[in-house]
């Protein structure tokens, strides 16, 4: 019987395995995909996440530093600028490719003798007082003192008492890589519009774009040729980042808020997107999941082997994440609705809030700290 079985080899599951494996425990990761994903999408990691990944000895390269974040709204006054130097930090965050992070974590696990078993699709989960048993589609069976679901929510429904609530924002995120005629100098942009936020994240010599739009509008944007798309983006975003000159790797996906009713069950912990899948506004989702992994790994390391996965340990983990996870969900949901719905916060009110942030350094530092560290402090 293994000490810890992690279902899902994404960044959160692999980070947890790397941290828990360093404690000398018998840890293994099981992934339904036949091999590494090789995804090229860009991830935004906070300074706090960098520290977690460095502790796991899995910081990826290359990584582009975000040294400032320019926040504004379309059609109204007010803007604010968050800067790393005001936080006495080298950067507010970083951008890396999913594949680079995936490869760094896989290399770390190989170096610590924690196996990743690919092609291991979960068919059934059975939990008992002293163990969790996972039956794979291949017929293989895995038993563990502690089962961790880090699989985006694919298998939590197989455990009695686990359920999800979901909120459909009625929006899609159009993503891609865009180039401009001006160096980004490490600056990211978050611009709120009535149709939803638009974000630009610095990635080497380009930006990663996240453009929120209604589903039909997102499909229209994908169908445009490059010059039409760039013209539409310029009109929608403005010229604060320069003139858009090129776009590539366009795609779109729906935006929903999904949360699990409870992040623990008998012999089971649920982490990352399996516990809470958030809107990408303010880049909180993965960073919140990495804090899940770090907190759970700390409880695993502090628990005697024979008590791994027992009720007291899981209750301790749940309490450690209650405040941060709850406020992370509320924070992103509020931003989406407050800046999109003039009935909740009118344009002048949003402008006043942005201007106040710009005028009062303590307020800026508090917002930046909230984005970097969550509510875990």
N, C-alpha and C positions, 0 to 999 in steps of 0.2 A: 504494500500500500504506500502510495506517495504521500509526502507531507502536503504539497500544494499542487493542484492541477489547474492550469490557467487555460480557459477556452477563449481563443482569439489572440493572434500574434500581431495585432496592430500596435501603435505606439504606446497605448496605455497598458495593455496586457504584457508586452515585452518589457516595458520599464519596470513594472511590478516584479516580473520574473527575475530581471537582472538584480534588483535590489534585494529580493527575498533569497535568491540563490547565493548572494554574497554572505549570508548568514550560515552557510553550510548545510542548508536543508535540501531535501530531495524534491526538486521543483521541475515540472515539465510544462511545455506550452503545446496546445493542440489547435491547429488551424484548418478550417474547411477547404481553403484554397489549395490548389495543387503545388503552389510555390509562392515566392515573394511576389507582391503585386506589381512592383515597378511603376507605381503611379507617379505622374509628373506634377500633380497639383501642388500648389504652394501652401505651406502651413505658416501660421503666425504663432511664435512662441514668446512668452513673456520672459523677463529677466529671471523671475522666480522659477520658471520651467527650465531655463538654462542651468540653474543651480541644481535642480533635481536630476537632470540628465548628466551633468558632470559628476554628481555623486554616484550615479549608475555607471559612470565611465563610458558614456555612449553619446557624447556631444557630436553632432554631425558637422561635416564640412562639405561644401562651403556654406556659410551662414552670413546673411546680410543684416547689418545692424539697423534698427529703427531708433534714431536719435531724437526725433521730434514727431509729434502728431498734431496736424492742423485740423481743427473741428469747426465746421460751419453749417449753415442751413441755406437752402435755396429759397429765394423769394422773401427773404426777411433779413433783418440786421443781426449783428452779433457774430463773433468768432472767438476762438480761444486757441492757444498754442501750448501743448504740453512738451516739456523738454527734459531730456535725461539729466542734464547738468543740474537742473533744479531739484532733482531727486538724489543728486550725488551718486549717479549710476553711470556706467559706461554706455548703456543703452536701455531704452524702455522695453525693447523686445527685439526679435530677430525673425527673419523669414528663411525657411529651408524647404527643400522639396520633400515630399512624402517619401520618395524612394531613398533619398540620402539619409533620412532619419531611420527608415526601415533597415537599411544596410548597416548603419552604425549599431543599432540595437541587436541585429542578428549576429554581427561580429562579436559583440560583447557577450552574448549568450553562448556562442561557441567557445569563447575563451574561458567561460566559467562552468563549462560542462552541463549547461541547462539545455536539454534538447528541444528543438521545435519540430513537431511531428506534423508535416503537411498532408493534405488529403484526408484529414481526420474530421469528417462531418459528424456532428452529434445527432444521434437518432433518438435517444431517450436518456432521461436523468432520473435517478432514484436516490432520495436522501433518507438517511436513517440517523439514529441518535449518535452513532459513533463514526459514520463515514458517508461520503457521497460516491455514488457509482454512476459513471457515464458510459453508455453503450454507443459505440460508433456505428455508422452505416456499414462499415467494413466487417462488423461482427466483433471487433476488438472491444475489450472492456477495461476501463480505468477506474481505480478506486483511490480516494484521497481523503485525508483528514479535513482539508479545506478545499472547496471548489470555488474558483473565481471566474465569473462571467464577464469577459471584456470583449464581447463579440457584437457590439452594437445593438443588442436586444434580441438577437436571433433565437436564443434558446431559453430566455428567462421564463417564457410562458409554459415551459415544460415542468416548472416547479409549482406545486400547489400553493395558492395564496398570493402569487405574484401577478400583478396586473399593471397596465399602463394607462395613463391618461394622455390625450393628444389634443393639441390646438393647431389647426391649420391656419397659417397666416394668409393664405390665398396669394402667395408670392412665389416667384422663382428667383434664384440667384444665377445671373449670367456671369460666368467667369472667363478669364483669359489672361494673356500676357500682352501688355501694351507698351510701346516705346513712345517717348516724347522728344522734343527738340531741346530739352533742358535737363541737365543732370539732376537727379533726385536728392543728392546730398544727404541721404538717410532719412528723408522726411516722408511720413505716411499721411494720408488724408482720409478723413471720415466726413462725408458731406451728406446731410440729411435733406431729403426732398419729400414732397407729398406722396410720391410713388414708392418711397422706401429709401434706405441709405445706399450710398455709393462709396466704396472704399478703394483706395490705391495704396498698395504696400510695396516698398522698395525691394527689388530683387536684382542684385548686381546692377546692370545698366538699364533695367526696365522696371515696370510696375506689374504686380499682380492685381488684377481688377476683380472686384465683386460688385456687380450692378444689380440692384433689386428691382424687379418689375413684375407686373401682373403676368400670369401664365401665358396668355395669348401674345402679350407684348414681348415676352422673353423669346418665344418661338419666332416672332417677326424679326427680332434683333439677330438671332442666329442665322436667319435666311438672307440677311443683307450681305452685299459684297463688302469688301474691306473698306473702301472709300466711304460708302454710305454709313457703315457702322461707326467709323471714326468721326464722321460729321455729326451723327446723332449723339455720340458720347460727348463731343466738344460742346454741343448746344446744351446738353443736360448737366454736364459737370462744370463747364466754364474753363478759363485758361490759367487758373492758379498754378497748375503743374506744367504749363507750357502747351504747345500744340501737339496733339496726338498724331503720330506718323505711321504707326504699324500696329497690327494686332494679330495674334496667333493663338491657337489652341482654345478656341471658344467652345464652351459647353454650358449646360444649364441643369439645375436640379431644384426640386420643390423645397420650400422652407416650412418647417413645422417645429413646434415645441412638443417634445415627448418626455414624460417623466414616469419613473417607476413608483409604485405606491410605497414600497419599502426597499432599501438597498441591501438588506440581509434576509436570509431565510435559514432554515436548518442546514448547517454545515456549508453555507453558501454566502459569498459576498458578490455584489453587483457593482461594477465600476465603469467610469468613463461614459461613452455614449449609450452603453447598455442601461445606465442609471438615469442619465439626463442628456437628451440631444437638444441643443440650443440653436437659435438663430445666430448666424455668424457675426452679427453686429458686435463691435468692440472686441472681437476675437477671443471670446471667453471659453468656448466649448472644450477644445483640446486641453487648454491650460487647467481648466477645472478638473478634467479627467486625470491629468498627470498629478494633481494634488491628491486626488482619490488614491492613486497608486502609491504615492509617497506615504500617505497616512496609513494605508493598509499594510505596507511593507514594514513600517515602524512597529505596528502592533504584532505582526508576525515575528519580527526579530526579538520582541520583548516577551514573547509567550513560550513557555516550555513546550517541547514537541508534542507531548501527550495531551496538551490542552489546545492545540491548534484547531480552530474551527468550532470551539465550544461556544455556548451561549454567551458567556461573560466576555470572551474576546470579541465576538461579533457585535455585541451591544456597545462595547467600548469603541469599536470602529465606527458604528453608526452615529454615536454621539459626537465623535471627533469631526464628522463631516456634515452634521446637521446644519450648522450655522452657515458655513461657506457654501454648500450646495444650494441650500434654500435661498440665500441672498443672491447667488449667482443666477439662478433661474429668474428670480424677481427682477433683478437689475436689467438683464437683457430684454425680458418681456416688456418692462416699463419703457425702455428706450425705443423699442419698435413701435409701441402704441402711442407714446407721448409725442414723438416727432412725425408720426404719420397721420394722427387724428387731431385736427384742430379743435375739436370739442373738448378734448382732455387738457390740452395745453396749447393755447392760441399762438400764432406766429410771434406776436410781440412778447409773450411770456417766454418762449424759447429763446428769443433774442436777448431778453433781459438775463436769462440764466447763463447764456454763453458770455455775455459781456461781464457779468459778475465774476465768472471764473477767470476771465482775462485780467480783471482788476485786482483780484485778491489771491496772492500766491498761496496762502494756506488752503484755499478751496481747490486750486489747481493741483497742489501736492496731494490732497486727499483723493481727488478723482484718479490721478495717476497711480497712487498707491492701491486704490481699489481695483484698477485694471490689471496691475502687475501681480498683486498678492492675493486678490480676492478678499473674502471676509475671514480668512484664516488667521489673521493677526489680532 
